[in-house]
Amino acid sequence: MNTRLKGQKSEFKCERELTNEGWLVYRVKGSSKFNKEVDIFGLFDILAIKIEKKKQKRKWIQVKTNKKLYGKQLKPFKDFKKDYCDVMDNVEVWSWFNYKGWFKKIIFG
């Protein structure tokens, strides 16, 4: 399986899990051979919204497969959160590891 299809499969798993938890989910269409930069603001694969107790919650999620992000790799997400903090509740990176499941890293939230 090529990496693009593997990534789309992980994004679908993330979308399905969030939907089962009651989130309204927007997932970007997968990249293609000719259009590789399709993420939301160039950083996020999924935007999830949920209303609890008359308050709206949002999650901005980057989905990875078999990879964890640490240190300098998280800088673009932290910078984006710093610049647009009033519209962002949670910034998360979800990494799917084959045969192990999700590793979820909440950067802000």
N, CA, C and O atoms as a GROMACS GRO file, in nm:
protein
  436
    1MET      N    1   0.085  -0.118   0.000
    1MET     CA    2   0.000   0.000   0.000
    1MET      C    3   0.089   0.124   0.000
    1MET      O    4   0.183   0.133   0.080
    2ASN      N    5   0.061   0.218  -0.089
    2ASN     CA    6   0.146   0.337  -0.093
    2ASN      C    7   0.114   0.431   0.024
    2ASN      O    8   0.011   0.417   0.090
    3THR      N    9   0.203   0.524   0.049
    3THR     CA   10   0.191   0.610   0.168
    3THR      C   11   0.068   0.700   0.162
    3THR      O   12   0.008   0.729   0.265
    4ARG      N   13   0.030   0.744   0.043
    4ARG     CA   14  -0.088   0.830   0.032
    4ARG      C   15  -0.214   0.754   0.073
    4ARG      O   16  -0.297   0.808   0.146
    5LEU      N   17  -0.229   0.631   0.027
    5LEU     CA   18  -0.345   0.550   0.065
    5LEU      C   19  -0.342   0.514   0.213
    5LEU      O   20  -0.446   0.510   0.279
    6LYS      N   21  -0.224   0.487   0.265
    6LYS     CA   22  -0.211   0.455   0.407
    6LYS      C   23  -0.253   0.576   0.492
    6LYS      O   24  -0.320   0.560   0.594
    7GLY      N   25  -0.212   0.695   0.451
    7GLY     CA   26  -0.251   0.817   0.522
    7GLY      C   27  -0.401   0.841   0.517
    7GLY      O   28  -0.461   0.880   0.617
    8GLN      N   29  -0.461   0.819   0.401
    8GLN     CA   30  -0.606   0.836   0.388
    8GLN      C   31  -0.681   0.737   0.476
    8GLN      O   32  -0.785   0.770   0.532
    9LYS      N   33  -0.629   0.617   0.487
    9LYS     CA   34  -0.690   0.516   0.572
    9LYS      C   35  -0.686   0.560   0.719
    9LYS      O   36  -0.784   0.542   0.792
   10SER      N   37  -0.574   0.617   0.762
   10SER     CA   38  -0.562   0.666   0.901
   10SER      C   39  -0.657   0.784   0.924
   10SER      O   40  -0.719   0.793   1.030
   11GLU      N   41  -0.668   0.874   0.826
   11GLU     CA   42  -0.760   0.986   0.838
   11GLU      C   43  -0.904   0.938   0.850
   11GLU      O   44  -0.982   0.992   0.928
   12PHE      N   45  -0.939   0.837   0.773
   12PHE     CA   46  -1.074   0.781   0.780
   12PHE      C   47  -1.101   0.720   0.918
   12PHE      O   48  -1.210   0.737   0.973
   13LYS      N   49  -1.002   0.650   0.975
   13LYS     CA   50  -1.017   0.593   1.109
   13LYS      C   51  -1.040   0.703   1.213
   13LYS      O   52  -1.123   0.689   1.303
   14CYS      N   53  -0.965   0.811   1.200
   14CYS     CA   54  -0.980   0.925   1.291
   14CYS      C   55  -1.119   0.986   1.276
   14CYS      O   56  -1.187   1.014   1.375
   15GLU      N   57  -1.162   1.006   1.153
   15GLU     CA   58  -1.294   1.062   1.127
   15GLU      C   59  -1.404   0.973   1.187
   15GLU      O   60  -1.498   1.023   1.248
   16ARG      N   61  -1.391   0.844   1.168
   16ARG     CA   62  -1.492   0.751   1.220
   16ARG      C   63  -1.497   0.753   1.372
   16ARG      O   64  -1.605   0.750   1.430
   17GLU      N   65  -1.381   0.758   1.438
   17GLU     CA   66  -1.377   0.762   1.584
   17GLU      C   67  -1.443   0.890   1.638
   17GLU      O   68  -1.521   0.885   1.732
   18LEU      N   69  -1.410   1.004   1.577
   18LEU     CA   70  -1.469   1.130   1.620
   18LEU      C   71  -1.620   1.132   1.597
   18LEU      O   72  -1.695   1.179   1.682
   19THR      N   73  -1.664   1.082   1.482
   19THR     CA   74  -1.807   1.077   1.452
   19THR      C   75  -1.880   0.990   1.554
   19THR      O   76  -1.990   1.025   1.598
   20ASN      N   77  -1.821   0.879   1.591
   20ASN     CA   78  -1.882   0.790   1.691
   20ASN      C   79  -1.892   0.857   1.828
   20ASN      O   80  -1.978   0.821   1.908
   21GLU      N   81  -1.804   0.954   1.855
   21GLU     CA   82  -1.807   1.027   1.981
   21GLU      C   83  -1.899   1.150   1.975
   21GLU      O   84  -1.909   1.224   2.072
   22GLY      N   85  -1.966   1.170   1.862
   22GLY     CA   86  -2.062   1.279   1.850
   22GLY      C   87  -2.009   1.408   1.791
   22GLY      O   88  -2.076   1.511   1.797
   23TRP      N   89  -1.890   1.405   1.733
   23TRP     CA   90  -1.831   1.524   1.671
   23TRP      C   91  -1.882   1.536   1.528
   23TRP      O   92  -1.904   1.436   1.460
   24LEU      N   93  -1.900   1.659   1.483
   24LEU     CA   94  -1.925   1.689   1.343
   24LEU      C   95  -1.788   1.708   1.280
   24LEU      O   96  -1.709   1.791   1.325
   25VAL      N   97  -1.757   1.631   1.176
   25VAL     CA   98  -1.620   1.623   1.126
   25VAL      C   99  -1.611   1.669   0.981
   25VAL      O  100  -1.691   1.630   0.896
   26TYR      N  101  -1.511   1.754   0.955
   26TYR     CA  102  -1.473   1.790   0.818
   26TYR      C  103  -1.333   1.734   0.795
   26TYR      O  104  -1.239   1.770   0.866
   27ARG      N  105  -1.320   1.646   0.697
   27ARG     CA  106  -1.191   1.589   0.662
   27ARG      C  107  -1.156   1.634   0.521
   27ARG      O  108  -1.238   1.622   0.430
   28VAL      N  109  -1.036   1.684   0.503
   28VAL     CA  110  -0.995   1.728   0.370
   28VAL      C  111  -0.986   1.608   0.276
   28VAL      O  112  -0.959   1.496   0.318
   29LYS      N  113  -1.010   1.636   0.150
   29LYS     CA  114  -0.993   1.530   0.051
   29LYS      C  115  -0.845   1.497   0.043
   29LYS      O  116  -0.760   1.585   0.062
   30GLY      N  117  -0.815   1.375   0.016
   30GLY     CA  118  -0.675   1.332   0.010
   30GLY      C  119  -0.598   1.400  -0.099
   30GLY      O  120  -0.654   1.447  -0.198
   31SER      N  121  -0.469   1.404  -0.081
   31SER     CA  122  -0.384   1.464  -0.182
   31SER      C  123  -0.383   1.378  -0.308
   31SER      O  124  -0.415   1.259  -0.304
   32SER      N  125  -0.347   1.440  -0.415
   32SER     CA  126  -0.339   1.367  -0.541
   32SER      C  127  -0.198   1.382  -0.598
   32SER      O  128  -0.113   1.451  -0.540
   33LYS      N  129  -0.176   1.320  -0.708
   33LYS     CA  130  -0.047   1.327  -0.774
   33LYS      C  131  -0.011   1.472  -0.810
   33LYS      O  132   0.106   1.510  -0.808
   34PHE      N  133  -0.113   1.551  -0.842
   34PHE     CA  134  -0.090   1.687  -0.889
   34PHE      C  135  -0.114   1.794  -0.783
   34PHE      O  136  -0.071   1.908  -0.800
   35ASN      N  137  -0.181   1.759  -0.675
   35ASN     CA  138  -0.212   1.856  -0.571
   35ASN      C  139  -0.181   1.796  -0.434
   35ASN      O  140  -0.263   1.724  -0.377
   36LYS      N  141  -0.063   1.824  -0.383
   36LYS     CA  142  -0.018   1.762  -0.259
   36LYS      C  143  -0.052   1.846  -0.135
   36LYS      O  144  -0.063   1.791  -0.025
   37GLU      N  145  -0.067   1.977  -0.150
   37GLU     CA  146  -0.094   2.065  -0.037
   37GLU      C  147  -0.243   2.092  -0.025
   37GLU      O  148  -0.292   2.194  -0.076
   38VAL      N  149  -0.317   2.003   0.041
   38VAL     CA  150  -0.460   2.020   0.053
   38VAL      C  151  -0.505   2.031   0.199
   38VAL      O  152  -0.625   2.039   0.225
   39ASP      N  153  -0.414   2.031   0.294
   39ASP     CA  154  -0.450   2.040   0.435
   39ASP      C  155  -0.511   2.176   0.467
   39ASP      O  156  -0.486   2.274   0.397
   40ILE      N  157  -0.592   2.181   0.573
   40ILE     CA  158  -0.650   2.307   0.620
   40ILE      C  159  -0.536   2.394   0.670
   40ILE      O  160  -0.463   2.355   0.762
   41PHE      N  161  -0.520   2.512   0.612
   41PHE     CA  162  -0.412   2.605   0.643
   41PHE      C  163  -0.274   2.540   0.629
   41PHE      O  164  -0.178   2.586   0.689
   42GLY      N  165  -0.264   2.434   0.550
   42GLY     CA  166  -0.137   2.367   0.528
   42GLY      C  167  -0.089   2.285   0.647
   42GLY      O  168   0.023   2.234   0.646
   43LEU      N  169  -0.174   2.270   0.751
   43LEU     CA  170  -0.132   2.200   0.873
   43LEU      C  171  -0.225   2.089   0.919
   43LEU      O  172  -0.178   1.989   0.973
   44PHE      N  173  -0.353   2.102   0.897
   44PHE     CA  174  -0.450   2.012   0.960
   44PHE      C  175  -0.526   1.929   0.858
   44PHE      O  176  -0.562   1.977   0.751
   45ASP      N  177  -0.550   1.802   0.894
   45ASP     CA  178  -0.627   1.712   0.810
   45ASP      C  179  -0.775   1.714   0.846
   45ASP      O  180  -0.861   1.692   0.760
   46ILE      N  181  -0.805   1.739   0.974
   46ILE     CA  182  -0.942   1.726   1.022
   46ILE      C  183  -0.977   1.844   1.112
   46ILE      O  184  -0.897   1.888   1.194
   47LEU      N  185  -1.098   1.894   1.094
   47LEU     CA  186  -1.158   1.992   1.184
   47LEU      C  187  -1.284   1.927   1.240
   47LEU      O  188  -1.372   1.884   1.164
   48ALA      N  189  -1.294   1.919   1.372
   48ALA     CA  190  -1.410   1.857   1.436
   48ALA      C  191  -1.476   1.959   1.528
   48ALA      O  192  -1.409   2.033   1.599
   49ILE      N  193  -1.609   1.962   1.526
   49ILE     CA  194  -1.687   2.056   1.606
   49ILE      C  195  -1.792   1.978   1.685
   49ILE      O  196  -1.853   1.884   1.634
   50LYS      N  197  -1.810   2.019   1.810
   50LYS     CA  198  -1.909   1.955   1.896
   50LYS      C  199  -1.968   2.060   1.989
   50LYS      O  200  -1.897   2.149   2.036
   51ILE      N  201  -2.097   2.052   2.014
   51ILE     CA  202  -2.161   2.144   2.107
   51ILE      C  203  -2.197   2.068   2.234
   51ILE      O  204  -2.272   1.970   2.230
   52GLU      N  205  -2.142   2.114   2.345
   52GLU     CA  206  -2.170   2.056   2.476
   52GLU      C  207  -2.209   2.166   2.572
   52GLU      O  208  -2.138   2.267   2.584
   53LYS      N  209  -2.318   2.149   2.639
   53LYS     CA  210  -2.364   2.246   2.739
   53LYS      C  211  -2.367   2.387   2.682
   53LYS      O  212  -2.319   2.482   2.745
   54LYS      N  213  -2.423   2.400   2.561
   54LYS     CA  214  -2.440   2.528   2.492
   54LYS      C  215  -2.307   2.596   2.461
   54LYS      O  216  -2.304   2.717   2.439
   55LYS      N  217  -2.199   2.522   2.460
   55LYS     CA  218  -2.068   2.577   2.425
   55LYS      C  219  -2.008   2.494   2.311
   55LYS      O  220  -2.011   2.371   2.314
   56GLN      N  221  -1.955   2.565   2.213
   56GLN     CA  222  -1.896   2.497   2.098
   56GLN      C  223  -1.750   2.462   2.127
   56GLN      O  224  -1.673   2.545   2.176
   57LYS      N  225  -1.713   2.337   2.097
   57LYS     CA  226  -1.574   2.292   2.109
   57LYS      C  227  -1.524   2.259   1.970
   57LYS      O  228  -1.598   2.211   1.885
   58ARG      N  229  -1.396   2.287   1.947
   58ARG     CA  230  -1.333   2.258   1.818
   58ARG      C  231  -1.203   2.184   1.840
   58ARG      O  232  -1.130   2.210   1.936
   59LYS      N  233  -1.176   2.091   1.750
   59LYS     CA  234  -1.046   2.021   1.748
   59LYS      C  235  -0.987   2.038   1.610
   59LYS      O  236  -1.054   2.019   1.509
   60TRP      N  237  -0.861   2.076   1.606
   60TRP     CA  238  -0.784   2.085   1.482
   60TRP      C  239  -0.682   1.972   1.489
   60TRP      O  240  -0.597   1.970   1.577
   61ILE      N  241  -0.691   1.877   1.395
   61ILE     CA  242  -0.613   1.754   1.407
   61ILE      C  243  -0.528   1.730   1.283
   61ILE      O  244  -0.575   1.740   1.170
   62GLN      N  245  -0.400   1.697   1.308
   62GLN     CA  246  -0.310   1.648   1.204
   62GLN      C  247  -0.298   1.498   1.226
   62GLN      O  248  -0.267   1.454   1.337
   63VAL      N  249  -0.321   1.420   1.122
   63VAL     CA  250  -0.316   1.274   1.132
   63VAL      C  251  -0.186   1.224   1.070
   63VAL      O  252  -0.151   1.263   0.959
   64LYS      N  253  -0.117   1.139   1.141
   64LYS     CA  254   0.006   1.076   1.093
   64LYS      C  255  -0.010   0.924   1.097
   64LYS      O  256  -0.100   0.872   1.164
   65THR      N  257   0.076   0.855   1.026
   65THR     CA  258   0.076   0.708   1.029
   65THR      C  259   0.216   0.660   1.061
   65THR      O  260   0.312   0.692   0.991
   66ASN      N  261   0.227   0.583   1.168
   66ASN     CA  262   0.354   0.524   1.213
   66ASN      C  263   0.463   0.629   1.237
   66ASN      O  264   0.581   0.604   1.212
   67LYS      N  265   0.423   0.746   1.287
   67LYS     CA  266   0.520   0.852   1.312
   67LYS      C  267   0.471   0.939   1.428
   67LYS      O  268   0.355   0.978   1.431
   68LYS      N  269   0.559   0.970   1.521
   68LYS     CA  270   0.528   1.064   1.628
   68LYS      C  271   0.599   1.195   1.597
   68LYS      O  272   0.706   1.196   1.536
   69LEU      N  273   0.540   1.305   1.638
   69LEU     CA  274   0.601   1.436   1.619
   69LEU      C  275   0.647   1.491   1.753
   69LEU      O  276   0.573   1.489   1.851
   70TYR      N  277   0.770   1.539   1.756
   70TYR     CA  278   0.826   1.596   1.878
   70TYR      C  279   0.906   1.722   1.844
   70TYR      O  280   0.945   1.742   1.729
   71GLY      N  281   0.930   1.804   1.945
   71GLY     CA  282   1.021   1.917   1.936
   71GLY      C  283   0.996   2.011   1.822
   71GLY      O  284   0.888   2.070   1.812
   72LYS      N  285   1.096   2.027   1.735
   72LYS     CA  286   1.090   2.123   1.625
   72LYS      C  287   0.978   2.092   1.526
   72LYS      O  288   0.928   2.183   1.461
   73GLN      N  289   0.939   1.967   1.515
   73GLN     CA  290   0.832   1.930   1.423
   73GLN      C  291   0.698   1.988   1.465
   73GLN      O  292   0.608   2.005   1.382
   74LEU      N  293   0.682   2.019   1.594
   74LEU     CA  294   0.558   2.075   1.644
   74LEU      C  295   0.552   2.228   1.634
   74LEU      O  296   0.447   2.287   1.656
   75LYS      N  297   0.664   2.290   1.600
   75LYS     CA  298   0.672   2.437   1.597
   75LYS      C  299   0.566   2.501   1.507
   75LYS      O  300   0.505   2.599   1.550
   76PRO      N  301   0.540   2.453   1.385
   76PRO     CA  302   0.437   2.518   1.302
   76PRO      C  303   0.300   2.516   1.367
   76PRO      O  304   0.223   2.612   1.352
   77PHE      N  305   0.267   2.409   1.439
   77PHE     CA  306   0.138   2.400   1.506
   77PHE      C  307   0.131   2.498   1.623
   77PHE      O  308   0.028   2.562   1.644
   78LYS      N  309   0.239   2.508   1.699
   78LYS     CA  310   0.244   2.601   1.811
   78LYS      C  311   0.237   2.745   1.764
   78LYS      O  312   0.169   2.827   1.825
   79ASP      N  313   0.307   2.777   1.656
   79ASP     CA  314   0.304   2.911   1.600
   79ASP      C  315   0.164   2.948   1.551
   79ASP      O  316   0.116   3.059   1.572
   80PHE      N  317   0.099   2.852   1.486
   80PHE     CA  318  -0.037   2.876   1.437
   80PHE      C  319  -0.132   2.901   1.554
   80PHE      O  320  -0.215   2.991   1.549
   81LYS      N  321  -0.119   2.821   1.658
   81LYS     CA  322  -0.203   2.838   1.777
   81LYS      C  323  -0.179   2.974   1.841
   81LYS      O  324  -0.273   3.041   1.883
   82LYS      N  325  -0.054   3.016   1.849
   82LYS     CA  326  -0.020   3.145   1.909
   82LYS      C  327  -0.084   3.260   1.830
   82LYS      O  328  -0.136   3.355   1.889
   83ASP      N  329  -0.080   3.251   1.697
   83ASP     CA  330  -0.132   3.358   1.612
   83ASP      C  331  -0.286   3.362   1.608
   83ASP      O  332  -0.345   3.469   1.592
   84TYR      N  333  -0.349   3.247   1.622
   84TYR     CA  334  -0.494   3.239   1.604
   84TYR      C  335  -0.563   3.176   1.725
   84TYR      O  336  -0.659   3.101   1.709
   85CYS      N  337  -0.516   3.206   1.844
   85CYS     CA  338  -0.564   3.139   1.964
   85CYS      C  339  -0.712   3.161   1.991
   85CYS      O  340  -0.775   3.078   2.056
   86ASP      N  341  -0.770   3.272   1.944
   86ASP     CA  342  -0.910   3.298   1.975
   86ASP      C  343  -1.006   3.206   1.900
   86ASP      O  344  -1.121   3.194   1.941
   87VAL      N  345  -0.962   3.141   1.793
   87VAL     CA  346  -1.051   3.054   1.718
   87VAL      C  347  -1.017   2.906   1.735
   87VAL      O  348  -1.079   2.820   1.671
   88MET      N  349  -0.920   2.875   1.820
   88MET     CA  350  -0.878   2.736   1.832
   88MET      C  351  -0.889   2.689   1.976
   88MET      O  352  -0.838   2.752   2.068
   89ASP      N  353  -0.956   2.576   1.994
   89ASP     CA  354  -0.967   2.516   2.126
   89ASP      C  355  -0.857   2.412   2.146
   89ASP      O  356  -0.774   2.424   2.236
   90ASN      N  357  -0.857   2.311   2.062
   90ASN     CA  358  -0.760   2.203   2.073
   90ASN      C  359  -0.681   2.190   1.943
   90ASN      O  360  -0.739   2.191   1.834
   91VAL      N  361  -0.551   2.177   1.956
   91VAL     CA  362  -0.464   2.141   1.844
   91VAL      C  363  -0.404   2.006   1.882
   91VAL      O  364  -0.340   1.993   1.986
   92GLU      N  365  -0.426   1.907   1.797
   92GLU     CA  366  -0.384   1.771   1.830
   92GLU      C  367  -0.314   1.706   1.711
   92GLU      O  368  -0.341   1.739   1.596
   93VAL      N  369  -0.224   1.614   1.742
   93VAL     CA  370  -0.163   1.529   1.641
   93VAL      C  371  -0.196   1.385   1.680
   93VAL      O  372  -0.162   1.340   1.789
   94TRP      N  373  -0.263   1.315   1.590
   94TRP     CA  374  -0.298   1.175   1.612
   94TRP      C  375  -0.210   1.091   1.521
   94TRP      O  376  -0.206   1.113   1.400
   95SER      N  377  -0.140   0.994   1.579
   95SER     CA  378  -0.056   0.903   1.500
   95SER      C  379  -0.110   0.762   1.513
   95SER      O  380  -0.124   0.709   1.623
   96TRP      N  381  -0.141   0.701   1.399
   96TRP     CA  382  -0.190   0.564   1.398
   96TRP      C  383  -0.071   0.471   1.380
   96TRP      O  384   0.006   0.484   1.284
   97PHE      N  385  -0.056   0.377   1.472
   97PHE     CA  386   0.050   0.277   1.463
   97PHE      C  387  -0.013   0.142   1.437
   97PHE      O  388  -0.100   0.097   1.512
   98ASN      N  389   0.032   0.077   1.330
   98ASN     CA  390  -0.023  -0.053   1.294
   98ASN      C  391  -0.014  -0.150   1.411
   98ASN      O  392   0.090  -0.161   1.476
   99TYR      N  393  -0.122  -0.218   1.437
   99TYR     CA  394  -0.134  -0.321   1.542
   99TYR      C  395  -0.127  -0.265   1.684
   99TYR      O  396  -0.133  -0.342   1.780
  100LYS      N  397  -0.115  -0.134   1.700
  100LYS     CA  398  -0.108  -0.076   1.834
  100LYS      C  399  -0.220   0.024   1.859
  100LYS      O  400  -0.267   0.036   1.972
  101GLY      N  401  -0.264   0.094   1.757
  101GLY     CA  402  -0.371   0.192   1.773
  101GLY      C  403  -0.319   0.334   1.773
  101GLY      O  404  -0.212   0.363   1.721
  102TRP      N  405  -0.398   0.423   1.832
  102TRP     CA  406  -0.370   0.566   1.829
  102TRP      C  407  -0.273   0.610   1.937
  102TRP      O  408  -0.279   0.563   2.050
  103PHE      N  409  -0.184   0.700   1.901
  103PHE     CA  410  -0.104   0.778   1.994
  103PHE      C  411  -0.150   0.921   1.971
  103PHE      O  412  -0.128   0.977   1.864
  104LYS      N  413  -0.214   0.980   2.073
  104LYS     CA  414  -0.269   1.114   2.058
  104LYS      C  415  -0.187   1.213   2.139
  104LYS      O  416  -0.165   1.194   2.259
  105LYS      N  417  -0.142   1.318   2.072
  105LYS     CA  418  -0.064   1.422   2.140
  105LYS      C  419  -0.143   1.551   2.130
  105LYS      O  420  -0.166   1.603   2.021
  106ILE      N  421  -0.185   1.603   2.245
  106ILE     CA  422  -0.256   1.729   2.249
  106ILE      C  423  -0.153   1.839   2.268
  106ILE      O  424  -0.084   1.844   2.370
  107ILE      N  425  -0.143   1.927   2.169
  107ILE     CA  426  -0.046   2.036   2.177
  107ILE      C  427  -0.102   2.149   2.261
  107ILE      O  428  -0.033   2.204   2.346
  108PHE      N  429  -0.228   2.183   2.237
  108PHE     CA  430  -0.299   2.282   2.316
  108PHE      C  431  -0.440   2.231   2.335
  108PHE      O  432  -0.497   2.170   2.244
  109GLY      N  433  -0.498   2.256   2.448
  109GLY     CA  434  -0.636   2.215   2.468
  109GLY      C  435  -0.670   2.195   2.611
  109GLY      O  436  -0.784   2.161   2.643
   0.00000   0.00000   0.00000
